[in-house]
Amino acid sequence: MLNALTLVTGIAALLLAAWCGWAAHRDQPTKDWHFIGMAVVSLLAVIQLVIGIVLLARGEKPDQGMTIFLAYLLGAVACVPAAGFMSLAERTRWGSVTVAAGGVVLAVLEVRLFDIWGG
């Protein structure tokens, strides 16, 4: 995997979590700008998914197994969009809390992906 992309995705996810956490602290729901941030973080996760699949297709193997690696890659891609959809259903500060939690979960998934690949 690309270590730089994993690092950038994790940092972007933590920044999104802090931003939405700040909105929740101010008793605000998610706004359009938050959804743009979610789109950027989700795009980074999709790029990582594509690169991971290309590396697997080229014959490279993760240290801890292909199945768990693919499961974590798919979870990383789905994490922030799922939190975004849940925040649309909850148009209070708790929607912002949900997205903040999704960002933290994505950052943890990125650390685990790094470990699974053999970093």
N, C-alpha and C positions, 0 to 999 in steps of 0.2 A: 504494500500500500504506500501511498504517498504520505510521508509523515507530516509534511508541511500542510497538506490539505486537511488532514485529521486535526492538526493543531488549530488551523484557522476556523474550521467548522466548530470545534469545541469552544473556542473563544467567542465566536459569533453567537453561539447558543447561550453562553453565560451572559453576554452583553444584552441579548434579548430578554433573558430571565431578569436581569437587574432592571432593565427599562420597564418591563411589565410589573415587576415587583414594586417599583417606584409609583407606577400608576395605581396599583392596588393600595399602596400606603396613602395615596392622596384621594382614595375612595372614588376612583374613576374606572369605568369599563374599558375594554380594548377599543381602540379607535382605528381609523384607516391607516395611520402611520404605523401602528403596531402590526397590522396585517401586511404592510410592505416589508417590515422587518422579518416577519415570519416567512414571507415568500423568499427573501434573500437567504435565510438560513436553510429553508427547505431546498432551494436550488443547490446550495453547497452539498447537502446530503445526497441529492440526486446525482450530482457530478461524482461524488464518492462512490455511489452505487455502481455507476457505469464503469468507472475505473476499476473497481473491485471485480466486476464481472469480466472485464477485458483481461485483467491479470489472471483470473482463473481459467479463462479460455486459452490463454497462452501457455498454460501448464504450470504456473506457479501455484504453490499450495500454502495455506496458512498453517502455522505450527500446531494449532489446537483443533484442527478439523474444519472441513469445508461446510458441513451442515450448520454448525454453530456460528461460523463466520457469516454465512448467508442470512441466518436468522437475525443476527445483530445488524447487518446491513439493512435488511428490510424494516426492522424495528426503528432504526435511525431515520429512515426516510418517512415512516408513518407517524413518528412521535409528534412533531410540531404541527403538521396539518390536523391531526386528531385533536390536539389541544386547541387549535384555532377554531375548529368546528364546534367544540364544546363551549368555547367562550362566546360564540354567536348565540348559543341557546341560553346562556346566562349573562345577560347584559347588565351586570352589576360589577362591583369590584372583584367578585369571585371569578369572573371570567378572566380578569387580568392575572389573578392568582393561578388559575389553571394554565395559562400560557407560560407564566414564570416557572411553574413546576415542569412543564414540558421542556423548557429550555434547559433546566438542570438535568432532567433525565437524558436529554440528548448529549449533554456534555459528558455524563457518566458513560453512556453508550460509546462515545468516541474513545474514551480511555480504555474501555474494554476491547473495542475493535483493535486498538493499537497492541494490546496484550495478545489477543488471539492471533493476529498476523505474525507476531514474533518480534515486536519492538522492544 
